[in-house]
C-alpha cells in the first residue's frame, strides 16, 4: 500500500498555526517555571556531575554504554550551565516537547492524514494533561527524549532513510527501554503503508530482540516495582489505569478499539497499534503506574485520533474539543496546585541545607527528622552529595540503629522538618 497525497498547507500558514499552538502550550504551563527540583532530579544531577559531558554521549552510542545515557546527558549538560537554576531546565523540556509536536505533524502528513485531522491529533497530544509531569518535572525527560527519537526514527523510516532511522532507534532505547517496541511499530507501518521491506527491518528486530533478551532472561529484575509481572489481575489493573488517561475519564479509553473497528481507517489502526505496542511493557509494571509514562504511547494515540477525525465533519471535531478541554484544564489545575505546594517545601529544605553547609560548622554525618511530602530519603542524600561533592555521605533517620554510631565519628547535624510551618531547622551536636 502507499499513502494518499496529503492536502498542501503553505509554510507560512503552518508556521503561524504552530506558533499559536506553542503559545497556548506555554501559557497553560507558565507556572511550571515557578517549580523546583524533586528527589529523582537532584539524584540524577548529583550522580552525573561526576562524569565529563562527552562520556554520557559516548554511553548513548556504544553497545555497552550506560543505561538511559541520553537522559543523563541532558542532566549533565543543563547542570553544567545552569546549576540549580530551575527555569532553564523547564525551558529545555518545553522546547523538546514542541519539537516532538512538530515531528508528530510531519509523521501524520507522511501517512497521508489531511491537514485538519492532523491538526486535531497534534493539538490533542500537545495539550494533553495526562502528561502533566513530563511538562513540569525534568525527572521525566527520559520519556520525553524517548518520544523524540521514536518519532524521528519512524518518520525517517517512512522517508526511506533506514540507516538514520536505526541511529534514532538506538538513541531512543538509550533514552528509555520502552523503545524496544519500535521495530514492531515499523512492521505495522510496512503492513499498512510501506513496501514490505522485511530484510531492511532485520537489524532493528535483531537489536530489539537482544535488548528484550537481556531484560527478561539474562538480567531480569528479581523484585521491586521494576519487576515485570504478567497475570490477568495485573493486566486488569494497569489497562484500566492507562485507559482512564486517554480521555481523562475512567475506562473511556476502552472505546477506541470499538471506534477503530467501525471506521476501518488504516491510519487509525496504525495509531492504535503504535499506542498498544508501546504500552505492552508498561502493562507488566503494576508497581510503576505513572501518568507521565503515557507520553510515548500517546504519540500513537494522537495518530489514531487524527484518523478518526478524517471521517467526521469539522463541527464534530469542535464538539469533541469543547467536551474534552474542560476535563484537560481541570486536570491541569489539580496537578498544578499539588506540585507547586510540594516544590515550595522542597525548595525551602534544599535552600536551608545549602546555606548551612556554606556558612555553618563542618560536620561529618547527618540525621533527618521528617522530610517534605513527596521528598524521599534518597533525595535528601543526593542533595548532600550534590552540595558536598562527595559520593559517600552518612545520613540516616533519627532513632535508627545506624545513627547511633554517627556521633562517634565527629560533629553531627540534625535536620528537623516542620511540616506545619514548612521550614527546616538544623542543629549540630
C-alpha positions in Angstrom: 0.0 0.0 0.0 1.0 3.6 -0.5 0.0 6.7 1.3 -2.5 9.1 -0.1 -1.3 12.6 -1.1 -1.9 15.0 1.7 -3.5 18.4 1.1 -0.9 21.1 0.8 -0.6 23.6 3.6 1.6 26.7 3.0 4.7 27.1 5.1 3.5 30.5 6.3 0.1 29.1 7.5 1.7 26.1 9.1 4.3 28.2 10.9 1.6 30.6 12.2 -0.6 27.8 13.5 2.4 26.0 15.1 3.4 29.3 16.9 -0.2 29.7 18.0 -0.2 26.2 19.5 3.2 26.7 21.1 1.9 29.9 22.7 -1.2 28.2 24.0 1.0 25.4 25.5 3.4 27.8 27.1 0.6 30.0 28.6 -1.1 27.0 30.1 2.2 25.7 31.6 3.7 29.1 32.5 3.7 28.3 36.2 5.9 25.3 35.7 8.8 27.8 35.7 7.9 28.5 39.4 8.5 24.9 40.4 11.6 23.2 41.8 13.7 20.0 41.7 12.4 16.8 43.2 14.3 13.8 44.6 14.8 12.0 41.3 16.2 15.1 39.6 18.7 16.1 42.3 19.8 12.5 42.5 20.4 12.5 38.7 22.4 15.7 38.9 24.4 14.5 42.0 25.4 11.4 40.0 26.0 12.9 36.6 28.2 15.8 37.8 30.9 13.2 38.4 31.4 12.4 34.7 32.5 14.6 31.8 29.8 15.6 29.4 31.1 13.6 26.4 31.2 10.4 28.4 27.4 10.4 28.6 27.1 10.9 24.9 29.6 8.1 24.3 27.4 5.9 26.6 24.4 6.5 24.4 26.2 5.4 21.2 28.2 2.4 22.3 26.6 -1.1 22.8 27.9 -1.3 26.4 27.1 2.3 27.2 25.4 3.5 30.3 21.7 2.9 30.8 19.5 5.8 29.8 22.6 7.8 28.9 20.7 10.3 26.7 18.6 11.5 29.6 21.6 11.7 31.9 23.4 13.7 29.2 20.5 16.2 29.4 21.0 16.5 33.2 24.8 16.8 32.9 24.6 19.4 30.3 22.0 21.6 31.9 23.6 21.3 35.4 26.9 22.3 34.0 25.5 25.5 32.5 22.6 26.4 34.9 23.4 24.7 38.2 20.3 24.6 40.3 18.6 27.5 38.4 15.3 25.7 37.7 13.6 27.7 34.9 16.1 26.8 32.2 15.5 23.1 32.9 11.8 23.6 32.2 12.6 25.7 29.1 14.6 22.9 27.6 11.9 20.2 28.2 9.2 22.5 26.8 11.4 23.1 23.7 11.8 19.3 23.3 8.1 18.8 23.6 7.3 21.3 21.0 9.9 19.7 18.7 8.0 16.4 19.3 4.8 18.1 18.3 6.3 19.2 15.0 7.8 15.7 14.4 4.3 14.2 15.1 2.8 16.6 12.5 5.5 15.5 9.9 4.8 11.9 10.5 1.0 12.3 10.2 1.3 14.2 7.0 3.7 11.5 5.7 1.0 8.9 6.5 -1.4 11.0 4.4 -3.6 12.5 7.2 -5.4 15.6 5.9 -4.3 18.9 7.4 -7.4 19.5 9.6 -7.4 16.0 11.0 -3.6 16.1 11.6 -4.1 19.4 13.4 -6.7 17.8 15.7 -4.3 15.0 16.6 -1.4 17.3 17.2 -3.4 19.7 19.4 -4.7 16.7 21.4 -1.2 15.5 22.0 0.4 18.9 22.6 -2.0 19.9 25.4 -2.9 16.6 27.0 -2.5 16.9 30.8 -2.2 13.2 31.3 1.4 14.1 30.5 1.5 17.0 33.0 4.5 15.6 34.8 6.5 15.5 31.6 5.8 19.2 31.1 6.6 20.2 34.7 9.2 17.8 36.0 12.7 17.3 34.4 12.8 13.8 36.0 10.6 12.5 33.1 13.0 13.8 30.4 13.7 10.1 29.7 10.1 9.6 28.4 10.3 13.0 26.6 13.5 12.1 24.7 12.3 8.6 24.0 9.3 10.2 22.3 11.7 12.5 20.3 13.7 9.6 18.9 10.9 7.1 18.4 9.0 9.8 16.3 12.2 10.7 14.5 13.0 7.1 13.7 9.5 6.3 12.5 9.5 9.4 10.3 12.9 8.7 8.8 11.8 5.1 8.1 8.8 6.3 6.3 11.0 8.5 4.2 13.3 5.6 3.3 16.3 6.7 5.4 16.7 3.4 7.3 20.3 4.0 8.5 19.4 7.3 10.2 16.2 5.7 11.4 18.3 2.9 13.1 20.5 5.6 14.7 17.4 7.3 16.1 16.1 4.0 17.3 19.3 3.3 19.2 19.2 6.7 20.8 15.5 6.1 21.7 16.4 3.0 23.5 19.3 4.8 25.3 16.7 7.3 26.4 14.2 4.7 27.8 13.7 1.0 27.3 10.2 1.5 26.1 11.7 2.0 22.6 12.3 -1.8 22.4 8.9 -2.0 20.8 9.7 0.4 17.9 10.7 -2.3 15.4 7.3 -3.8 15.7 5.8 -0.3 15.0 7.8 -0.3 11.8 6.5 -3.7 11.0 2.9 -2.3 11.3 4.0 0.6 9.0 5.2 -1.8 6.4 2.0 -3.8 6.6 -0.3 -0.8 6.0 1.8 1.8 4.3 5.2 0.5 3.2 6.6 -1.7 0.5 7.2 -4.8 2.8 10.9 -4.0 3.4 11.4 -7.0 5.7 15.1 -7.5 5.0 15.8 -3.9 5.9 14.0 -4.4 9.2 16.3 -7.3 10.3 18.8 -5.0 12.1 16.0 -3.3 14.0 14.4 -6.6 15.0 17.7 -8.2 16.0 18.6 -5.2 18.2 15.2 -5.2 19.8 15.4 -9.0 20.4 18.8 -8.6 22.1 17.5 -5.8 24.3 14.5 -7.8 25.3 16.5 -10.9 25.9 18.8 -9.1 28.2 16.0 -7.5 30.2 13.8 -10.6 30.5 16.2 -13.5 30.5 19.8 -12.5 31.2 19.4 -9.7 33.7 15.8 -9.7 34.9 14.7 -7.6 37.9 14.1 -10.1 40.7 11.9 -7.9 42.9 10.6 -4.4 43.4 8.5 -2.0 41.3 10.5 -2.7 38.2 9.9 -6.4 38.2 7.8 -7.5 35.2 4.5 -9.2 36.2 2.2 -10.8 33.8 -1.2 -12.0 35.1 -4.9 -11.3 34.5 -5.1 -9.4 37.7 -2.0 -7.3 36.8 -3.3 -6.5 33.3 -6.7 -5.6 34.5 -5.3 -3.0 36.9 -2.7 -1.5 34.6 -5.0 -1.5 31.5 -7.7 0.3 33.5 -5.3 2.9 34.7 -4.0 3.8 31.3 -7.4 3.6 29.7 -8.5 6.2 32.1 -5.7 8.5 31.0 -6.8 8.5 27.3 -9.7 11.0 27.7 -9.2 11.7 31.4 -12.4 9.7 32.2 -12.2 6.3 33.8 -12.4 3.4 31.3 -13.2 5.6 28.3 -10.0 4.6 26.6 -11.5 1.1 26.0 -13.9 2.7 23.5 -11.1 3.4 21.0 -10.8 -0.2 19.5 -14.6 -0.1 19.0 -14.4 3.1 17.1 -11.5 1.8 15.0 -13.3 -1.4 14.1 -16.3 0.6 12.9 -14.4 3.1 10.9 -11.9 0.9 9.2 -9.2 3.5 8.6 -5.7 2.2 8.4 -4.2 5.3 9.9 -6.4 4.8 13.0 -5.3 1.2 13.0 -1.7 2.1 12.8 -2.0 4.7 15.6 -3.8 2.2 17.9 -1.2 -0.5 17.1 1.6 2.0 17.9 0.0 3.0 21.2 -0.7 -0.6 22.2 2.8 -1.8 21.4 4.4 1.0 23.4 2.0 0.2 26.3 3.0 -3.5 26.4 6.0 -3.1 28.8 4.0 -0.7 30.9 1.1 -3.0 31.4 3.5 -5.5 33.0 4.7 -3.0 35.6 1.9 -2.6 38.2 4.5 -1.1 40.6 5.2 1.8 38.3 1.9 3.4 37.4 2.7 6.9 36.4 0.5 9.1 34.1 3.7 10.6 32.6 4.6 7.2 31.1 1.7 7.8 28.6 4.0 10.2 26.7 5.4 7.7 24.1 2.2 5.6 23.7 0.2 8.8 23.2 2.1 9.7 20.1 0.3 6.7 18.6 -3.0 7.8 20.2 -2.7 11.2 18.5 -2.4 9.4 15.1 -5.4 7.3 15.9 -7.4 10.4 16.9 -6.3 12.1 13.7 -7.5 9.0 11.7 -10.9 9.2 13.4 -11.1 12.9 12.7 -10.6 12.3 9.0 -14.1 10.9 8.6 -16.1 13.4 10.6 -17.3 16.9 9.9 -15.3 19.9 11.3 -18.2 20.7 13.7 -17.8 17.2 15.3 -14.1 17.9 15.9 -15.1 21.2 17.5 -17.7 19.5 19.7 -15.1 16.9 20.8 -12.6 19.6 22.0 -15.3 21.6 23.7 -16.1 18.4 25.7 -12.5 17.3 26.4 -10.7 20.6 27.0 -12.6 21.4 30.3 -11.5 18.0 31.6 -8.0 18.7 30.5 -7.9 22.1 32.2 -9.3 20.7 35.4 -6.6 18.1 35.4 -4.0 20.8 35.0 -5.4 22.9 37.9 -5.5 19.9 40.3 -2.0 18.7 39.5 -0.5 22.3 39.3 -1.6 23.2 42.8 -0.3 20.0 44.4 3.0 20.2 42.5 3.7 23.8 43.3 3.0 23.3 47.0 5.3 20.3 47.1 8.0 22.2 45.2 7.9 25.1 47.6 8.6 22.8 50.5 11.5 21.1 48.7 13.0 24.4 47.7 12.9 25.5 51.3 14.5 22.3 52.5 17.3 22.3 49.9 18.0 26.1 50.3 18.3 25.8 54.0 20.7 22.9 53.7 22.8 24.8 51.2 23.0 27.8 53.5 24.0 25.7 56.4 26.7 23.8 54.5 28.1 27.1 53.2 28.1 29.1 56.5 27.8 26.6 59.3 30.4 24.4 61.0 31.9 21.4 59.3 30.0 18.2 60.0 30.8 14.6 59.2 27.3 13.0 59.3 23.6 13.9 59.1 20.4 12.8 60.7 16.9 13.8 59.4 13.7 14.0 61.4 11.0 14.2 58.8 11.1 15.3 55.2 8.8 17.4 52.9 5.9 15.5 51.4 7.0 13.5 48.3 10.7 14.0 49.0 12.2 10.6 49.8 15.4 9.9 51.7 17.4 9.2 48.6 16.7 12.7 47.5 17.9 14.1 50.8 21.1 12.1 50.5 21.5 13.2 46.9 21.2 16.9 48.0 24.0 16.4 50.4 26.1 14.6 47.9 25.5 17.4 45.4 26.4 20.2 47.7 29.4 18.5 49.3 30.6 17.0 46.0 31.0 13.6 47.8 29.8 10.2 46.8 29.5 8.9 50.3 27.5 11.0 52.9 26.5 9.3 56.2 22.8 10.0 56.5 20.0 8.3 58.4 16.6 8.8 60.0 16.5 9.9 63.6 16.4 7.0 66.2 17.6 4.4 63.6 20.2 1.9 64.8 23.0 3.1 62.4 22.7 6.7 63.6 24.0 5.8 67.0 27.5 5.4 65.5 27.4 8.7 63.7 28.1 10.8 66.8 31.3 8.9 67.5 32.7 9.9 64.1 32.7 13.6 64.6 30.2 16.5 64.5 26.6 15.5 63.7 23.9 17.7 62.0 20.3 17.1 62.9 17.8 18.2 60.1 14.3 18.7 61.5 11.5 19.4 59.1 8.4 21.2 60.4 5.6 20.2 58.1 3.1 22.7 59.7 5.4 25.7 59.4 7.0 24.5 56.2 10.6 25.1 57.4 13.8 23.2 58.2 15.9 23.7 61.3 19.4 22.4 61.6 21.4 22.0 64.8 24.8 20.4 65.4 25.9 18.0 68.2 
